[in-house]
Amino acid sequence: MDSFEINKIVASILLIALLFIGIGKISDLIFHVDKPEIPGYKVEMPEGNVISQVSETQNETVEEVDIAALLALGDVSHGEKVFKKCSACHVVEKGGSNKIGPALYGVLGRKVGAIQDYKYSQSLAEYGKEWTFEEMNGYLRKPQAWIKGTKMSFAGLRKEKDRASVILFLNQYSDNPLPLP
């Protein structure tokens, strides 16, 4: 190939690049688009959610959950299906041994981090609360956010019905199930 043909190829590539740049500049002149001051969309949220309401005081956000309304959404048989996600790491039957996570028989109503033969993360061992319906709901929604430093890597259950169903399912696996609110 001689240098004249190489010059023609390079010139055609440069011409195409200049055409693309020129067309872009001309289209910007013809079609002017006003950019918003703040990028993004404002999403309107309905007021008065039946299940939860968020109240902000100072710099802290506290979410109040109507646990009775939440549990009314749940169903034990649906909870059994959803719990299959958890069964890779947890056992719910009486006398079940710990797996990657602790055995969950009788979990509702007992102190967080109370099983003696399981090594909890330091944050769970020092948490100091009991597993109530509200605590379990918050933890199942997003474990890492509810108790910072927990070693449970589960992403959480976003759907309220799924969380309520799993809570009802876990409550029935106990010698003394908690009374429903």
C-alpha positions as CSV (number, residue, x, y, z in Angstrom):
1,M,0.0,0.0,0.0
2,D,1.5,3.3,-0.9
3,S,1.4,6.5,1.1
4,F,-1.3,8.1,-1.0
5,E,-3.9,5.4,-0.1
6,I,-2.9,5.7,3.6
7,N,-3.5,9.5,3.4
8,K,-6.9,8.9,1.9
9,I,-7.9,6.5,4.7
10,V,-6.7,8.9,7.4
11,A,-8.4,11.8,5.7
12,S,-11.7,9.9,5.5
13,I,-11.5,9.0,9.2
14,L,-10.8,12.6,10.2
15,L,-13.7,13.8,7.9
16,I,-16.1,11.5,9.6
17,A,-15.0,12.6,13.1
18,L,-15.4,16.3,12.1
19,L,-18.9,15.5,10.7
20,F,-20.0,13.9,14.0
21,I,-18.7,16.8,16.0
22,G,-20.2,19.4,13.6
23,I,-23.6,17.7,13.6
24,G,-23.5,17.7,17.4
25,K,-22.8,21.4,17.6
26,I,-25.4,22.3,15.0
27,S,-28.1,20.2,16.8
28,D,-27.2,22.0,20.1
29,L,-27.9,25.3,18.4
30,I,-31.2,24.1,16.9
31,F,-32.5,22.2,19.9
32,H,-31.9,24.1,23.1
33,V,-32.5,22.1,26.3
34,D,-32.9,23.9,29.7
35,K,-31.1,21.9,32.4
36,P,-32.7,21.9,35.8
37,E,-30.8,23.6,38.7
38,I,-31.0,20.4,40.8
39,P,-30.7,17.2,38.8
40,G,-33.3,14.5,39.6
41,Y,-37.0,14.1,40.2
42,K,-39.1,15.0,43.2
43,V,-41.2,12.0,44.3
44,E,-44.3,12.8,46.2
45,M,-45.0,10.3,49.1
46,P,-48.6,9.8,50.3
47,E,-49.2,11.1,53.8
48,G,-50.4,8.8,56.6
49,N,-49.1,5.3,55.8
50,V,-51.1,2.8,57.8
51,I,-48.1,0.6,58.6
52,S,-45.4,3.1,59.6
53,Q,-44.9,6.8,60.1
54,V,-41.6,8.6,60.2
55,S,-41.0,11.5,62.6
56,E,-37.8,13.5,62.7
57,T,-36.5,15.1,65.9
58,Q,-33.2,17.0,65.8
59,N,-30.9,15.0,63.7
60,E,-32.4,11.6,64.5
61,T,-35.0,9.8,62.4
62,V,-37.3,7.5,64.4
63,E,-39.8,5.2,62.7
64,E,-42.9,4.2,64.5
65,V,-44.4,1.0,63.3
66,D,-48.0,0.0,63.9
67,I,-47.0,-3.6,64.6
68,A,-50.6,-4.8,64.9
69,A,-51.5,-3.6,61.4
70,L,-48.2,-5.0,60.1
71,L,-48.8,-8.5,61.6
72,A,-52.4,-8.4,60.2
73,L,-50.8,-8.5,56.7
74,G,-48.9,-11.7,57.6
75,D,-49.8,-15.3,57.0
76,V,-47.9,-18.3,58.7
77,S,-48.0,-20.4,55.5
78,H,-46.5,-17.5,53.5
79,G,-43.9,-17.0,56.3
80,E,-42.9,-20.7,55.9
81,K,-42.2,-20.1,52.2
82,V,-40.3,-16.9,52.8
83,F,-38.3,-18.5,55.6
84,K,-36.8,-20.9,53.1
85,K,-34.4,-18.0,52.3
86,C,-33.3,-18.1,55.9
87,S,-33.1,-21.8,56.2
88,A,-29.7,-21.9,54.5
89,C,-28.2,-20.3,57.7
90,H,-30.9,-20.9,60.4
91,V,-32.8,-23.8,61.9
92,V,-36.2,-23.1,63.5
93,E,-37.1,-26.6,64.9
94,K,-36.9,-27.3,68.6
95,G,-33.5,-28.8,69.5
96,G,-32.0,-27.7,66.1
97,S,-28.3,-27.0,66.1
98,N,-26.7,-23.8,65.0
99,K,-25.6,-23.4,61.4
100,I,-24.0,-20.3,60.0
101,G,-26.5,-18.4,62.1
102,P,-28.0,-19.3,65.4
103,A,-31.0,-21.7,65.9
104,L,-34.2,-19.6,66.0
105,Y,-36.5,-21.8,68.1
106,G,-38.1,-19.5,70.7
107,V,-36.3,-16.4,69.4
108,L,-39.2,-14.0,70.0
109,G,-39.3,-13.0,73.6
110,R,-35.6,-13.9,74.4
111,K,-32.7,-11.6,74.8
112,V,-30.7,-10.7,71.7
113,G,-27.5,-12.8,71.5
114,A,-28.6,-15.2,74.3
115,I,-27.6,-18.6,72.8
116,Q,-24.6,-19.7,74.8
117,D,-23.0,-22.1,72.2
118,Y,-23.1,-19.5,69.3
119,K,-20.5,-16.9,68.7
120,Y,-22.4,-13.6,68.0
121,S,-20.8,-10.5,66.6
122,Q,-19.8,-8.0,69.3
123,S,-22.7,-5.6,68.4
124,L,-25.3,-8.3,68.8
125,A,-23.8,-9.6,72.0
126,E,-23.9,-6.1,73.5
127,Y,-27.2,-5.0,72.1
128,G,-29.1,-5.7,75.4
129,K,-32.7,-5.8,74.1
130,E,-35.2,-8.6,73.6
131,W,-36.5,-9.8,70.3
132,T,-40.0,-8.2,70.3
133,F,-42.2,-8.0,67.2
134,E,-40.9,-4.4,66.6
135,E,-37.2,-5.4,67.0
136,M,-37.6,-8.4,64.7
137,N,-39.4,-6.3,62.1
138,G,-36.7,-3.7,62.1
139,Y,-33.9,-6.3,62.0
140,L,-35.6,-8.3,59.2
141,R,-36.0,-5.1,57.1
142,K,-32.3,-4.4,57.0
143,P,-30.1,-6.2,59.5
144,Q,-26.9,-4.1,58.9
145,A,-28.8,-0.8,59.4
146,W,-30.8,-2.0,62.5
147,I,-27.8,-3.3,64.5
148,K,-24.7,-1.7,63.1
149,G,-21.8,-4.2,63.1
150,T,-23.8,-7.4,62.9
151,K,-22.1,-10.1,60.9
152,M,-25.4,-11.2,59.3
153,S,-24.9,-10.5,55.6
154,F,-28.6,-10.9,54.6
155,A,-29.9,-7.9,52.6
156,G,-33.3,-7.9,54.4
157,L,-36.9,-8.3,53.5
158,R,-38.3,-5.1,51.9
159,K,-42.0,-6.3,51.6
160,E,-44.0,-5.7,54.7
161,K,-46.1,-8.8,54.1
162,D,-42.9,-11.0,53.9
163,R,-41.6,-9.6,57.2
164,A,-44.9,-10.0,59.0
165,S,-45.3,-13.5,57.7
166,V,-41.8,-14.5,58.9
167,I,-42.4,-13.0,62.3
168,L,-45.7,-14.9,62.7
169,F,-43.9,-18.1,61.5
170,L,-41.1,-17.7,64.0
171,N,-43.5,-16.9,66.8
172,Q,-45.3,-20.2,66.4
173,Y,-41.9,-22.1,66.9
174,S,-41.7,-21.5,70.7
175,D,-42.7,-23.1,73.9
176,N,-44.3,-19.8,74.9
177,P,-45.3,-17.9,71.8
178,L,-45.7,-14.1,72.4
179,P,-49.4,-13.0,72.3
180,L,-50.2,-11.0,69.2
181,P,-50.9,-7.3,69.7
